[in-house]
Amino acid sequence: MKEVRVRMMSFLGTLVADPDVDARENYWQLIGESGKAIDANENFDGRVLVLFERSLDDYGLENHNPVKNSLWIRLSDLLID
């Protein structure tokens, strides 16, 4: 699943972050955001690397993947656009 447009519909299977989640790790803010699946790894818990259209820095989120503005997201949290 590469070069496929996706929209994040949940994060870790839920719609809302726990109250004690650090702001820099509150990826639930990205629910509803679009991006493109740019890589997949069958051995990585059913996740794909999503390159988001909007900068993760705008949300104040941790962003330490080799491709800026990308996160490994579970397929079950994504909707294919």
Residue frames relative to the residue before (quaternion, step in Angstrom):
aa qw qx qy qz dx dy dz
M 1.0000 0.0000 0.0000 0.0000 0.00 0.00 0.00
K 0.2523 0.7562 -0.5601 0.2252 3.55 0.09 1.30
E 0.8318 0.1872 -0.1728 0.4932 3.52 -1.23 0.66
V 0.4651 0.6421 -0.4580 0.4020 3.57 1.07 0.79
R 0.4028 -0.7039 0.5305 0.2468 3.58 -0.91 0.93
V 0.0215 -0.8037 0.5936 -0.0363 3.54 -0.91 0.98
R 0.2047 -0.7257 0.6386 0.1538 3.53 -1.37 0.30
M 0.3957 -0.7183 0.5205 0.2380 3.56 -0.91 0.92
M 0.1624 -0.8238 0.5418 0.0391 3.56 -0.68 1.17
S 0.7703 -0.0065 0.0053 0.6376 3.59 1.28 -0.36
F 0.2270 -0.7399 0.6019 0.1970 3.56 -1.28 0.01
L 0.8258 -0.0246 -0.0664 0.5596 3.54 -0.71 1.16
G 0.7028 -0.5090 0.2475 0.4310 3.54 1.10 0.82
T 0.7069 0.4104 -0.2658 0.5112 3.59 1.23 0.08
L 0.4732 -0.6916 0.4807 0.2581 3.55 -1.28 0.39
V 0.7760 0.2617 -0.1188 0.5614 3.58 1.21 -0.48
A 0.4517 -0.6845 0.5073 0.2648 3.56 -1.02 0.84
D 0.5539 -0.5570 0.4890 0.3792 3.55 -1.23 0.45
P 0.6022 -0.6019 0.3801 0.3614 3.61 -1.02 0.67
D 0.7158 0.4564 -0.2634 0.4583 3.60 1.10 -0.57
V 0.4100 0.7017 -0.4839 0.3247 3.63 1.23 0.23
D 0.4804 -0.6634 0.5009 0.2798 3.54 -0.94 0.98
A 0.5926 -0.6115 0.3938 0.3460 3.60 -0.96 0.86
R 0.6724 0.5015 -0.3000 0.4543 3.62 1.01 -0.75
E 0.7279 0.3639 -0.2290 0.5342 3.58 1.29 -0.18
N 0.4548 0.6820 -0.4476 0.3572 3.58 1.24 0.36
Y 0.0387 -0.8468 0.5296 -0.0314 3.55 0.45 1.29
W 0.4612 0.6673 -0.4443 0.3804 3.59 1.26 -0.09
Q 0.5296 0.6282 -0.4026 0.4035 3.61 1.21 -0.39
L 0.6683 0.5307 -0.2908 0.4326 3.57 1.17 -0.56
I 0.4156 0.6983 -0.4851 0.3230 3.59 1.24 -0.03
G 0.7614 0.2978 -0.2720 0.5075 3.53 -0.81 1.12
E 0.5971 0.5736 -0.3633 0.4271 3.59 1.22 -0.33
S 0.3564 -0.7375 0.5448 0.1798 3.54 -1.19 0.70
G 0.0797 0.7750 -0.6255 0.0427 3.48 -1.32 0.42
K 0.4372 -0.6613 0.5362 0.2898 3.51 -1.32 -0.35
A 0.3927 -0.6802 0.5642 0.2544 3.57 -0.94 0.91
I 0.0852 -0.8413 0.5337 0.0068 3.57 -0.53 1.17
D 0.7928 0.0712 -0.0540 0.6029 3.60 1.22 -0.18
A 0.1012 -0.7726 0.6238 0.0605 3.55 -1.22 0.51
N 0.0718 -0.7760 0.6259 0.0286 3.53 -1.17 0.66
E 0.3877 -0.7611 0.4743 0.2131 3.56 -0.38 1.24
N 0.7046 0.4573 -0.2558 0.4786 3.60 1.14 -0.59
F 0.6287 0.5543 -0.3224 0.4399 3.60 1.25 0.14
D 0.6855 -0.5444 0.2884 0.3880 3.56 0.75 1.14
G 0.6547 -0.5497 0.3179 0.4101 3.60 0.98 0.82
R 0.4703 0.6743 -0.4375 0.3642 3.57 1.05 0.73
V 0.1819 -0.7344 0.6390 0.1387 3.51 -1.33 0.43
L 0.4623 -0.6506 0.5216 0.3015 3.53 -1.21 0.56
V 0.1169 -0.8052 0.5810 0.0184 3.56 -0.55 1.22
L 0.2148 -0.7356 0.6329 0.1100 3.52 -0.90 1.06
F 0.2610 -0.8025 0.5211 0.1276 3.57 -0.37 1.27
E 0.5415 -0.6269 0.4610 0.3181 3.56 -1.14 0.71
R 0.7382 0.3622 -0.1964 0.5342 3.55 1.03 -0.79
S 0.5586 -0.6312 0.4309 0.3223 3.58 -1.04 0.78
L 0.4465 -0.6823 0.5133 0.2678 3.57 -0.91 0.92
D 0.5619 0.5974 -0.3784 0.4292 3.58 1.20 -0.48
D 0.5841 0.5845 -0.3670 0.4272 3.60 1.12 -0.63
Y 0.7078 0.4236 -0.2379 0.5128 3.56 1.18 -0.62
G 0.4355 -0.6994 0.4578 0.3341 3.59 1.24 -0.24
L 0.4298 0.7282 -0.4327 0.3127 3.58 1.20 0.55
E 0.5912 -0.5342 0.4686 0.3815 3.54 -1.26 0.54
N 0.0190 0.7933 -0.6031 0.0814 3.53 -0.93 0.94
H 0.2157 0.8293 -0.4814 0.1846 3.57 0.30 1.25
N 0.4108 0.6863 -0.4954 0.3388 3.59 1.16 0.44
P 0.6503 -0.5383 0.3592 0.3979 3.60 -1.16 0.49
V 0.7156 0.3389 -0.2271 0.5670 3.60 1.12 -0.63
K 0.4302 -0.7219 0.4797 0.2523 3.58 -0.55 1.18
N 0.8310 0.1899 -0.1889 0.4876 3.57 -1.13 0.83
S 0.5967 0.5425 -0.3827 0.4507 3.57 1.12 0.62
L 0.0639 -0.7746 0.6290 0.0185 3.53 -1.22 0.67
W 0.4330 -0.6390 0.5623 0.2966 3.54 -1.24 0.56
I 0.0115 -0.8119 0.5789 -0.0745 3.57 -0.51 1.27
R 0.5181 -0.6323 0.4798 0.3187 3.56 -1.04 0.81
L 0.5580 -0.6103 0.4543 0.3314 3.54 -1.06 0.80
S 0.6447 0.5449 -0.3185 0.4312 3.57 1.04 -0.77
D 0.6595 0.4894 -0.3056 0.4818 3.62 1.25 -0.28
L 0.6875 0.4894 -0.2561 0.4715 3.57 1.30 -0.11
L 0.2102 -0.7176 0.6490 0.1402 3.51 -1.29 0.57
I 0.3775 -0.7103 0.5388 0.2503 3.58 -0.84 0.90
D 0.3432 -0.7526 0.5331 0.1779 3.57 -0.78 1.11
